[in-house]
Amino acid sequence: MIGQISRNVFFLCLYPCAILVLFFIWNSGPPSPLWFQSAASLFVIGLTAFLTWFVTFAYKTFRKDIVVV
């Protein structure tokens, strides 16, 4: 469940962040600092969601190989 939610949040943040950054590149920078902060916030939230999804996916995949001492 947490893996699905974090994967969806990742994709929800990935596309708007990419669109904003491409817009900044084509227009030689953001129109205001608020736009840059929103792109950075989307990146950080998306990265956190990706790392959460990756850890849950790896745990589910390699659960039998993980040995807790």
PDB file of N, CA, C and O in Angstrom, chain B, residues numbered from 101:
ATOM      1  N   MET B 101       0.816  -1.196   0.000  1.00  0.00           N
ATOM      2  CA  MET B 101       0.000   0.000   0.000  1.00  0.00           C
ATOM      3  C   MET B 101       0.867   1.271   0.000  1.00  0.00           C
ATOM      4  O   MET B 101       0.655   2.177  -0.806  1.00  0.00           O
ATOM      5  N   ILE B 102       1.842   1.321   0.912  1.00  0.00           N
ATOM      6  CA  ILE B 102       2.705   2.509   0.964  1.00  0.00           C
ATOM      7  C   ILE B 102       3.536   2.636  -0.305  1.00  0.00           C
ATOM      8  O   ILE B 102       3.852   3.744  -0.739  1.00  0.00           O
ATOM      9  N   GLY B 103       3.890   1.494  -0.900  1.00  0.00           N
ATOM     10  CA  GLY B 103       4.648   1.526  -2.145  1.00  0.00           C
ATOM     11  C   GLY B 103       3.849   2.124  -3.287  1.00  0.00           C
ATOM     12  O   GLY B 103       4.384   2.890  -4.088  1.00  0.00           O
ATOM     13  N   GLN B 104       2.576   1.780  -3.366  1.00  0.00           N
ATOM     14  CA  GLN B 104       1.731   2.321  -4.428  1.00  0.00           C
ATOM     15  C   GLN B 104       1.507   3.818  -4.253  1.00  0.00           C
ATOM     16  O   GLN B 104       1.534   4.577  -5.222  1.00  0.00           O
ATOM     17  N   ILE B 105       1.286   4.234  -3.017  1.00  0.00           N
ATOM     18  CA  ILE B 105       1.064   5.657  -2.758  1.00  0.00           C
ATOM     19  C   ILE B 105       2.320   6.457  -3.083  1.00  0.00           C
ATOM     20  O   ILE B 105       2.249   7.499  -3.734  1.00  0.00           O
ATOM     21  N   SER B 106       3.471   5.964  -2.626  1.00  0.00           N
ATOM     22  CA  SER B 106       4.709   6.709  -2.884  1.00  0.00           C
ATOM     23  C   SER B 106       5.056   6.727  -4.370  1.00  0.00           C
ATOM     24  O   SER B 106       5.594   7.717  -4.867  1.00  0.00           O
ATOM     25  N   ARG B 107       4.755   5.639  -5.085  1.00  0.00           N
ATOM     26  CA  ARG B 107       4.993   5.633  -6.533  1.00  0.00           C
ATOM     27  C   ARG B 107       4.093   6.654  -7.231  1.00  0.00           C
ATOM     28  O   ARG B 107       4.540   7.362  -8.133  1.00  0.00           O
ATOM     29  N   ASN B 108       2.836   6.730  -6.817  1.00  0.00           N
ATOM     30  CA  ASN B 108       1.923   7.701  -7.421  1.00  0.00           C
ATOM     31  C   ASN B 108       2.334   9.136  -7.105  1.00  0.00           C
ATOM     32  O   ASN B 108       2.252  10.009  -7.969  1.00  0.00           O
ATOM     33  N   VAL B 109       2.774   9.384  -5.876  1.00  0.00           N
ATOM     34  CA  VAL B 109       3.243  10.723  -5.513  1.00  0.00           C
ATOM     35  C   VAL B 109       4.489  11.068  -6.320  1.00  0.00           C
ATOM     36  O   VAL B 109       4.652  12.208  -6.756  1.00  0.00           O
ATOM     37  N   PHE B 110       5.366  10.088  -6.520  1.00  0.00           N
ATOM     38  CA  PHE B 110       6.575  10.323  -7.316  1.00  0.00           C
ATOM     39  C   PHE B 110       6.224  10.784  -8.727  1.00  0.00           C
ATOM     40  O   PHE B 110       6.763  11.782  -9.205  1.00  0.00           O
ATOM     41  N   PHE B 111       5.328  10.067  -9.391  1.00  0.00           N
ATOM     42  CA  PHE B 111       4.969  10.455 -10.753  1.00  0.00           C
ATOM     43  C   PHE B 111       4.178  11.757 -10.776  1.00  0.00           C
ATOM     44  O   PHE B 111       4.271  12.530 -11.729  1.00  0.00           O
ATOM     45  N   LEU B 112       3.402  11.996  -9.726  1.00  0.00           N
ATOM     46  CA  LEU B 112       2.645  13.240  -9.641  1.00  0.00           C
ATOM     47  C   LEU B 112       3.577  14.440  -9.511  1.00  0.00           C
ATOM     48  O   LEU B 112       3.246  15.525  -9.989  1.00  0.00           O
ATOM     49  N   CYS B 113       4.715  14.271  -8.885  1.00  0.00           N
ATOM     50  CA  CYS B 113       5.693  15.362  -8.740  1.00  0.00           C
ATOM     51  C   CYS B 113       6.690  15.403  -9.892  1.00  0.00           C
ATOM     52  O   CYS B 113       7.212  16.467 -10.224  1.00  0.00           O
ATOM     53  N   LEU B 114       6.957  14.258 -10.499  1.00  0.00           N
ATOM     54  CA  LEU B 114       7.970  14.185 -11.553  1.00  0.00           C
ATOM     55  C   LEU B 114       7.594  15.027 -12.768  1.00  0.00           C
ATOM     56  O   LEU B 114       8.399  15.830 -13.241  1.00  0.00           O
ATOM     57  N   TYR B 115       6.393  14.850 -13.266  1.00  0.00           N
ATOM     58  CA  TYR B 115       6.000  15.530 -14.496  1.00  0.00           C
ATOM     59  C   TYR B 115       5.898  17.050 -14.336  1.00  0.00           C
ATOM     60  O   TYR B 115       6.429  17.774 -15.178  1.00  0.00           O
ATOM     61  N   PRO B 116       5.239  17.563 -13.292  1.00  0.00           N
ATOM     62  CA  PRO B 116       5.228  19.035 -13.159  1.00  0.00           C
ATOM     63  C   PRO B 116       6.620  19.631 -12.944  1.00  0.00           C
ATOM     64  O   PRO B 116       6.918  20.710 -13.455  1.00  0.00           O
ATOM     65  N   CYS B 117       7.469  18.937 -12.195  1.00  0.00           N
ATOM     66  CA  CYS B 117       8.829  19.435 -11.976  1.00  0.00           C
ATOM     67  C   CYS B 117       9.591  19.479 -13.297  1.00  0.00           C
ATOM     68  O   CYS B 117      10.274  20.461 -13.587  1.00  0.00           O
ATOM     69  N   ALA B 118       9.480  18.435 -14.086  1.00  0.00           N
ATOM     70  CA  ALA B 118      10.164  18.400 -15.383  1.00  0.00           C
ATOM     71  C   ALA B 118       9.632  19.483 -16.317  1.00  0.00           C
ATOM     72  O   ALA B 118      10.405  20.121 -17.032  1.00  0.00           O
ATOM     73  N   ILE B 119       8.335  19.691 -16.313  1.00  0.00           N
ATOM     74  CA  ILE B 119       7.749  20.724 -17.167  1.00  0.00           C
ATOM     75  C   ILE B 119       8.236  22.106 -16.745  1.00  0.00           C
ATOM     76  O   ILE B 119       8.578  22.930 -17.594  1.00  0.00           O
ATOM     77  N   LEU B 120       8.270  22.364 -15.437  1.00  0.00           N
ATOM     78  CA  LEU B 120       8.752  23.660 -14.957  1.00  0.00           C
ATOM     79  C   LEU B 120      10.216  23.887 -15.327  1.00  0.00           C
ATOM     80  O   LEU B 120      10.585  24.973 -15.774  1.00  0.00           O
ATOM     81  N   VAL B 121      11.042  22.870 -15.140  1.00  0.00           N
ATOM     82  CA  VAL B 121      12.465  23.029 -15.445  1.00  0.00           C
ATOM     83  C   VAL B 121      12.681  23.233 -16.945  1.00  0.00           C
ATOM     84  O   VAL B 121      13.504  24.060 -17.337  1.00  0.00           O
ATOM     85  N   LEU B 122      11.967  22.504 -17.779  1.00  0.00           N
ATOM     86  CA  LEU B 122      12.077  22.728 -19.228  1.00  0.00           C
ATOM     87  C   LEU B 122      11.612  24.132 -19.605  1.00  0.00           C
ATOM     88  O   LEU B 122      12.202  24.780 -20.471  1.00  0.00           O
ATOM     89  N   PHE B 123      10.563  24.590 -18.956  1.00  0.00           N
ATOM     90  CA  PHE B 123      10.089  25.956 -19.185  1.00  0.00           C
ATOM     91  C   PHE B 123      11.160  26.970 -18.793  1.00  0.00           C
ATOM     92  O   PHE B 123      11.368  27.959 -19.496  1.00  0.00           O
ATOM     93  N   PHE B 124      11.839  26.726 -17.676  1.00  0.00           N
ATOM     94  CA  PHE B 124      12.910  27.630 -17.238  1.00  0.00           C
ATOM     95  C   PHE B 124      14.065  27.631 -18.242  1.00  0.00           C
ATOM     96  O   PHE B 124      14.632  28.683 -18.536  1.00  0.00           O
ATOM     97  N   ILE B 125      14.409  26.471 -18.757  1.00  0.00           N
ATOM     98  CA  ILE B 125      15.516  26.375 -19.713  1.00  0.00           C
ATOM     99  C   ILE B 125      15.178  27.132 -20.994  1.00  0.00           C
ATOM    100  O   ILE B 125      16.004  27.879 -21.519  1.00  0.00           O
ATOM    101  N   TRP B 126      13.964  26.933 -21.490  1.00  0.00           N
ATOM    102  CA  TRP B 126      13.587  27.578 -22.743  1.00  0.00           C
ATOM    103  C   TRP B 126      13.433  29.086 -22.595  1.00  0.00           C
ATOM    104  O   TRP B 126      13.615  29.820 -23.567  1.00  0.00           O
ATOM    105  N   ASN B 127      13.100  29.559 -21.401  1.00  0.00           N
ATOM    106  CA  ASN B 127      12.880  30.990 -21.196  1.00  0.00           C
ATOM    107  C   ASN B 127      14.022  31.673 -20.452  1.00  0.00           C
ATOM    108  O   ASN B 127      13.843  32.780 -19.945  1.00  0.00           O
ATOM    109  N   SER B 128      15.166  31.053 -20.377  1.00  0.00           N
ATOM    110  CA  SER B 128      16.363  31.614 -19.729  1.00  0.00           C
ATOM    111  C   SER B 128      16.133  31.964 -18.264  1.00  0.00           C
ATOM    112  O   SER B 128      16.554  33.023 -17.799  1.00  0.00           O
ATOM    113  N   GLY B 129      15.474  31.085 -17.551  1.00  0.00           N
ATOM    114  CA  GLY B 129      15.307  31.281 -16.115  1.00  0.00           C
ATOM    115  C   GLY B 129      13.851  31.391 -15.696  1.00  0.00           C
ATOM    116  O   GLY B 129      12.970  31.615 -16.525  1.00  0.00           O
ATOM    117  N   PRO B 130      13.607  31.230 -14.400  1.00  0.00           N
ATOM    118  CA  PRO B 130      12.232  31.317 -13.911  1.00  0.00           C
ATOM    119  C   PRO B 130      11.739  32.764 -13.909  1.00  0.00           C
ATOM    120  O   PRO B 130      12.536  33.691 -13.765  1.00  0.00           O
ATOM    121  N   PRO B 131      10.424  32.960 -14.070  1.00  0.00           N
ATOM    122  CA  PRO B 131       9.882  34.318 -14.062  1.00  0.00           C
ATOM    123  C   PRO B 131       9.993  34.997 -12.692  1.00  0.00           C
ATOM    124  O   PRO B 131      10.112  36.220 -12.616  1.00  0.00           O
ATOM    125  N   SER B 132       9.956  34.217 -11.623  1.00  0.00           N
ATOM    126  CA  SER B 132      10.111  34.771 -10.276  1.00  0.00           C
ATOM    127  C   SER B 132      10.716  33.697  -9.377  1.00  0.00           C
ATOM    128  O   SER B 132      10.682  32.516  -9.725  1.00  0.00           O
ATOM    129  N   PRO B 133      11.266  34.082  -8.230  1.00  0.00           N
ATOM    130  CA  PRO B 133      11.844  33.086  -7.320  1.00  0.00           C
ATOM    131  C   PRO B 133      10.820  32.072  -6.804  1.00  0.00           C
ATOM    132  O   PRO B 133      11.177  30.945  -6.460  1.00  0.00           O
ATOM    133  N   LEU B 134       9.561  32.470  -6.753  1.00  0.00           N
ATOM    134  CA  LEU B 134       8.523  31.550  -6.282  1.00  0.00           C
ATOM    135  C   LEU B 134       8.396  30.340  -7.206  1.00  0.00           C
ATOM    136  O   LEU B 134       8.176  29.224  -6.736  1.00  0.00           O
ATOM    137  N   TRP B 135       8.532  30.548  -8.497  1.00  0.00           N
ATOM    138  CA  TRP B 135       8.472  29.437  -9.449  1.00  0.00           C
ATOM    139  C   TRP B 135       9.644  28.485  -9.252  1.00  0.00           C
ATOM    140  O   TRP B 135       9.475  27.268  -9.333  1.00  0.00           O
ATOM    141  N   PHE B 136      10.821  29.024  -8.996  1.00  0.00           N
ATOM    142  CA  PHE B 136      11.988  28.180  -8.746  1.00  0.00           C
ATOM    143  C   PHE B 136      11.807  27.383  -7.459  1.00  0.00           C
ATOM    144  O   PHE B 136      12.161  26.206  -7.403  1.00  0.00           O
ATOM    145  N   GLN B 137      11.262  28.014  -6.434  1.00  0.00           N
ATOM    146  CA  GLN B 137      11.020  27.318  -5.170  1.00  0.00           C
ATOM    147  C   GLN B 137       9.988  26.209  -5.338  1.00  0.00           C
ATOM    148  O   GLN B 137      10.106  25.158  -4.709  1.00  0.00           O
ATOM    149  N   SER B 138       8.987  26.427  -6.171  1.00  0.00           N
ATOM    150  CA  SER B 138       7.985  25.381  -6.390  1.00  0.00           C
ATOM    151  C   SER B 138       8.593  24.192  -7.131  1.00  0.00           C
ATOM    152  O   SER B 138       8.271  23.044  -6.825  1.00  0.00           O
ATOM    153  N   ALA B 139       9.468  24.454  -8.101  1.00  0.00           N
ATOM    154  CA  ALA B 139      10.131  23.351  -8.803  1.00  0.00           C
ATOM    155  C   ALA B 139      11.040  22.579  -7.857  1.00  0.00           C
ATOM    156  O   ALA B 139      11.085  21.350  -7.904  1.00  0.00           O
ATOM    157  N   ALA B 140      11.764  23.290  -7.000  1.00  0.00           N
ATOM    158  CA  ALA B 140      12.638  22.622  -6.034  1.00  0.00           C
ATOM    159  C   ALA B 140      11.831  21.815  -5.024  1.00  0.00           C
ATOM    160  O   ALA B 140      12.246  20.723  -4.637  1.00  0.00           O
ATOM    161  N   SER B 141      10.696  22.330  -4.598  1.00  0.00           N
ATOM    162  CA  SER B 141       9.842  21.600  -3.655  1.00  0.00           C
ATOM    163  C   SER B 141       9.289  20.331  -4.291  1.00  0.00           C
ATOM    164  O   SER B 141       9.262  19.274  -3.661  1.00  0.00           O
ATOM    165  N   LEU B 142       8.851  20.439  -5.537  1.00  0.00           N
ATOM    166  CA  LEU B 142       8.363  19.249  -6.233  1.00  0.00           C
ATOM    167  C   LEU B 142       9.468  18.212  -6.373  1.00  0.00           C
ATOM    168  O   LEU B 142       9.213  17.014  -6.247  1.00  0.00           O
ATOM    169  N   PHE B 143      10.692  18.661  -6.634  1.00  0.00           N
ATOM    170  CA  PHE B 143      11.815  17.736  -6.761  1.00  0.00           C
ATOM    171  C   PHE B 143      12.075  17.014  -5.447  1.00  0.00           C
ATOM    172  O   PHE B 143      12.255  15.796  -5.435  1.00  0.00           O
ATOM    173  N   VAL B 144      12.097  17.748  -4.345  1.00  0.00           N
ATOM    174  CA  VAL B 144      12.388  17.142  -3.042  1.00  0.00           C
ATOM    175  C   VAL B 144      11.288  16.168  -2.637  1.00  0.00           C
ATOM    176  O   VAL B 144      11.582  15.077  -2.148  1.00  0.00           O
ATOM    177  N   ILE B 145      10.038  16.540  -2.831  1.00  0.00           N
ATOM    178  CA  ILE B 145       8.928  15.646  -2.491  1.00  0.00           C
ATOM    179  C   ILE B 145       8.970  14.405  -3.372  1.00  0.00           C
ATOM    180  O   ILE B 145       8.773  13.291  -2.886  1.00  0.00           O
ATOM    181  N   GLY B 146       9.225  14.589  -4.671  1.00  0.00           N
ATOM    182  CA  GLY B 146       9.314  13.452  -5.583  1.00  0.00           C
ATOM    183  C   GLY B 146      10.473  12.533  -5.266  1.00  0.00           C
ATOM    184  O   GLY B 146      10.337  11.312  -5.348  1.00  0.00           O
ATOM    185  N   LEU B 147      11.616  13.104  -4.903  1.00  0.00           N
ATOM    186  CA  LEU B 147      12.774  12.287  -4.539  1.00  0.00           C
ATOM    187  C   LEU B 147      12.496  11.479  -3.276  1.00  0.00           C
ATOM    188  O   LEU B 147      12.857  10.304  -3.199  1.00  0.00           O
ATOM    189  N   THR B 148      11.862  12.094  -2.297  1.00  0.00           N
ATOM    190  CA  THR B 148      11.502  11.377  -1.070  1.00  0.00           C
ATOM    191  C   THR B 148      10.534  10.237  -1.365  1.00  0.00           C
ATOM    192  O   THR B 148      10.683   9.137  -0.833  1.00  0.00           O
ATOM    193  N   ALA B 149       9.550  10.500  -2.207  1.00  0.00           N
ATOM    194  CA  ALA B 149       8.596   9.451  -2.570  1.00  0.00           C
ATOM    195  C   ALA B 149       9.286   8.329  -3.335  1.00  0.00           C
ATOM    196  O   ALA B 149       8.980   7.156  -3.118  1.00  0.00           O
ATOM    197  N   PHE B 150      10.217   8.673  -4.231  1.00  0.00           N
ATOM    198  CA  PHE B 150      10.940   7.643  -4.973  1.00  0.00           C
ATOM    199  C   PHE B 150      11.772   6.775  -4.042  1.00  0.00           C
ATOM    200  O   PHE B 150      11.768   5.550  -4.164  1.00  0.00           O
ATOM    201  N   LEU B 151      12.484   7.400  -3.114  1.00  0.00           N
ATOM    202  CA  LEU B 151      13.309   6.624  -2.182  1.00  0.00           C
ATOM    203  C   LEU B 151      12.451   5.728  -1.298  1.00  0.00           C
ATOM    204  O   LEU B 151      12.834   4.596  -1.003  1.00  0.00           O
ATOM    205  N   THR B 152      11.299   6.225  -0.874  1.00  0.00           N
ATOM    206  CA  THR B 152      10.378   5.402  -0.082  1.00  0.00           C
ATOM    207  C   THR B 152       9.885   4.225  -0.899  1.00  0.00           C
ATOM    208  O   THR B 152       9.855   3.097  -0.407  1.00  0.00           O
ATOM    209  N   TRP B 153       9.496   4.475  -2.154  1.00  0.00           N
ATOM    210  CA  TRP B 153       9.030   3.384  -3.014  1.00  0.00           C
ATOM    211  C   TRP B 153      10.148   2.378  -3.258  1.00  0.00           C
ATOM    212  O   TRP B 153       9.905   1.172  -3.227  1.00  0.00           O
ATOM    213  N   PHE B 154      11.374   2.854  -3.502  1.00  0.00           N
ATOM    214  CA  PHE B 154      12.488   1.955  -3.784  1.00  0.00           C
ATOM    215  C   PHE B 154      12.787   1.051  -2.593  1.00  0.00           C
ATOM    216  O   PHE B 154      13.035  -0.142  -2.767  1.00  0.00           O
ATOM    217  N   VAL B 155      12.764   1.607  -1.395  1.00  0.00           N
ATOM    218  CA  VAL B 155      13.040   0.802  -0.203  1.00  0.00           C
ATOM    219  C   VAL B 155      11.954  -0.250  -0.004  1.00  0.00           C
ATOM    220  O   VAL B 155      12.267  -1.400   0.305  1.00  0.00           O
ATOM    221  N   THR B 156      10.684   0.117  -0.175  1.00  0.00           N
ATOM    222  CA  THR B 156       9.615  -0.877  -0.014  1.00  0.00           C
ATOM    223  C   THR B 156       9.686  -1.936  -1.110  1.00  0.00           C
ATOM    224  O   THR B 156       9.450  -3.114  -0.843  1.00  0.00           O
ATOM    225  N   PHE B 157      10.009  -1.532  -2.340  1.00  0.00           N
ATOM    226  CA  PHE B 157      10.135  -2.490  -3.432  1.00  0.00           C
ATOM    227  C   PHE B 157      11.293  -3.452  -3.186  1.00  0.00           C
ATOM    228  O   PHE B 157      11.158  -4.660  -3.380  1.00  0.00           O
ATOM    229  N   ALA B 158      12.431  -2.911  -2.757  1.00  0.00           N
ATOM    230  CA  ALA B 158      13.593  -3.765  -2.486  1.00  0.00           C
ATOM    231  C   ALA B 158      13.310  -4.707  -1.325  1.00  0.00           C
ATOM    232  O   ALA B 158      13.717  -5.868  -1.358  1.00  0.00           O
ATOM    233  N   TYR B 159      12.623  -4.226  -0.308  1.00  0.00           N
ATOM    234  CA  TYR B 159      12.303  -5.081   0.832  1.00  0.00           C
ATOM    235  C   TYR B 159      11.375  -6.215   0.415  1.00  0.00           C
ATOM    236  O   TYR B 159      11.565  -7.359   0.828  1.00  0.00           O
ATOM    237  N   LYS B 160      10.364  -5.900  -0.407  1.00  0.00           N
ATOM    238  CA  LYS B 160       9.450  -6.951  -0.863  1.00  0.00           C
ATOM    239  C   LYS B 160      10.161  -7.942  -1.773  1.00  0.00           C
ATOM    240  O   LYS B 160       9.892  -9.141  -1.715  1.00  0.00           O
ATOM    241  N   THR B 161      11.060  -7.455  -2.608  1.00  0.00           N
ATOM    242  CA  THR B 161      11.748  -8.317  -3.559  1.00  0.00           C
ATOM    243  C   THR B 161      12.775  -9.213  -2.884  1.00  0.00           C
ATOM    244  O   THR B 161      12.861 -10.403  -3.185  1.00  0.00           O
ATOM    245  N   PHE B 162      13.549  -8.644  -1.977  1.00  0.00           N
ATOM    246  CA  PHE B 162      14.652  -9.381  -1.357  1.00  0.00           C
ATOM    247  C   PHE B 162      14.376  -9.726   0.100  1.00  0.00           C
ATOM    248  O   PHE B 162      15.311  -9.848   0.891  1.00  0.00           O
ATOM    249  N   ARG B 163      13.124  -9.883   0.461  1.00  0.00           N
ATOM    250  CA  ARG B 163      12.751 -10.144   1.847  1.00  0.00           C
ATOM    251  C   ARG B 163      13.399 -11.413   2.383  1.00  0.00           C
ATOM    252  O   ARG B 163      13.826 -11.444   3.538  1.00  0.00           O
ATOM    253  N   LYS B 164      13.480 -12.447   1.577  1.00  0.00           N
ATOM    254  CA  LYS B 164      14.027 -13.727   2.033  1.00  0.00           C
ATOM    255  C   LYS B 164      15.544 -13.673   2.171  1.00  0.00           C
ATOM    256  O   LYS B 164      16.132 -14.454   2.920  1.00  0.00           O
ATOM    257  N   ASP B 165      16.181 -12.741   1.439  1.00  0.00           N
ATOM    258  CA  ASP B 165      17.638 -12.648   1.487  1.00  0.00           C
ATOM    259  C   ASP B 165      18.142 -11.770   2.629  1.00  0.00           C
ATOM    260  O   ASP B 165      19.330 -11.798   2.952  1.00  0.00           O
ATOM    261  N   ILE B 166      17.248 -10.988   3.244  1.00  0.00           N
ATOM    262  CA  ILE B 166      17.658 -10.082   4.319  1.00  0.00           C
ATOM    263  C   ILE B 166      17.725 -10.865   5.625  1.00  0.00           C
ATOM    264  O   ILE B 166      16.752 -11.496   6.036  1.00  0.00           O
ATOM    265  N   VAL B 167      18.878 -10.814   6.264  1.00  0.00           N
ATOM    266  CA  VAL B 167      19.077 -11.509   7.533  1.00  0.00           C
ATOM    267  C   VAL B 167      19.270 -10.456   8.614  1.00  0.00           C
ATOM    268  O   VAL B 167      20.181  -9.631   8.537  1.00  0.00           O
ATOM    269  N   VAL B 168      18.410 -10.490   9.618  1.00  0.00           N
ATOM    270  CA  VAL B 168      18.514  -9.552  10.731  1.00  0.00           C
ATOM    271  C   VAL B 168      19.277 -10.236  11.845  1.00  0.00           C
ATOM    272  O   VAL B 168      18.893 -11.311  12.306  1.00  0.00           O
ATOM    273  N   VAL B 169      20.362  -9.607  12.275  1.00  0.00           N
ATOM    274  CA  VAL B 169      21.209 -10.203  13.316  1.00  0.00           C
ATOM    275  C   VAL B 169      20.819  -9.665  14.663  1.00  0.00           C
ATOM    276  O   VAL B 169      21.412 -10.042  15.673  1.00  0.00           O
TER     277      VAL B 169
END
